[in-house]
Amino acid sequence: MAVLEVETFTLVTGIDALAFRALDEQMQEWCYVNRPGLARRTTARANNGTYVVVTLFGEASNSDSAYFKNTDAVVVAWSAAISESSRNVAVYSLL
C-alpha cells in the first residue's frame, strides 16, 4: 500500500530560503536516485518559515525517516541546514 511521508522543520539560523532551495534541489535529485519506491517528492514553505517535505512511496516498506542520516555529501549539507529540534516526521497510509 502506498504511503505519504510528511516531514516538517525549520532552518538553522543563518540559512536563508534561497540557499536552502539550492540544497533542496540537490536533495531532490539524490532522493530520486537513492530512495527506492519513491514516486514523488515535494517541498514547500509556509509564511512563518516552516518547511514541509511530502514524499509519496509505492510501498510502506520504502519509507525510511532516517534517510537524512546518510553520509553522502548532498544529504549532509541538506541536513545541516535543518534545525534538528524542529524536525518532525509522520507516515500516512493512503486510503
N, C-alpha and C positions, 0 to 999 in steps of 0.2 A: 504494500500500500504506500502511496506517495505521502511525503511529509514536507511541511514547511519548517525551516529552522529560522527563528526570528531572534536577531541579536541587536541589542541596544547598548549605546555607550556615549560618552563624551570624549573630547580630545584632551590631551595633556596641555598645560599652559605652554604657549609658545608655538603651537602648531596651528596654522590658520587653515581656513576652508580650502583655499586653492592648493596649498601644499598637500593636504590630505587627499584631495581629489586626484592628484597625480599619483600618490601612493596607492589609492584605491583602484585606479585604472590598471596599475601593475598587478595588484592583488587579484583583480577580476580575471586577468589572463592566467595567472598562476592557478586560481581555483578551477577554471575550466579544464586545465591540463591535469591537475593533481587531486581533484576530489571526485572519485568515481560516483557515477549515478547522478551527477549534478545536471539539472535541466535548465535552471535559470537562477541568476543572482542579481539582485537589485539593491542599490544603496541610496538612501535618501536622508535629508536633514530637515529638522524642524526649526522653526524660528527661534526657539530657545537654545539652539546649539546641540541638541541631542540628535544622534545619528541612529539609523536603523539599517541593518542588512537583512534582507529577506532572501533565503535560498530555498529553492524547490528541488527536492530529490525524488527520484523514481521509487526508491525503497527506503524504509526507515533505517535499515542497516547501514545506509550510506551516510547518514547524518553523524557527524563526529564533532562535537563542540570544542574539542581540544585541538583542532587543526591549527589554531593560532599559536600553538607552542612549537610548531615545526621550525627547524633551524635554517631553512632556506632564507637567503638574504632578503627576498621580497617580503616574506612573512614577518621576519624580524623587524624590518623597517615599518611595516604597517602596524604591527602590534605595539611598537614603541610609541606610536602616535596616540594610542588609546589609553585613557585613564582606566587602569585595571579595576579599580574600586567601583567604577561606574558600569562595568560590563555585566550584562545580563543576557542569558541565552535560554530560549524556550523552544521546544519542538512540538509541533501540532500535526496530528494525523488528519489528512483530508477526508471529508465526509463522502 
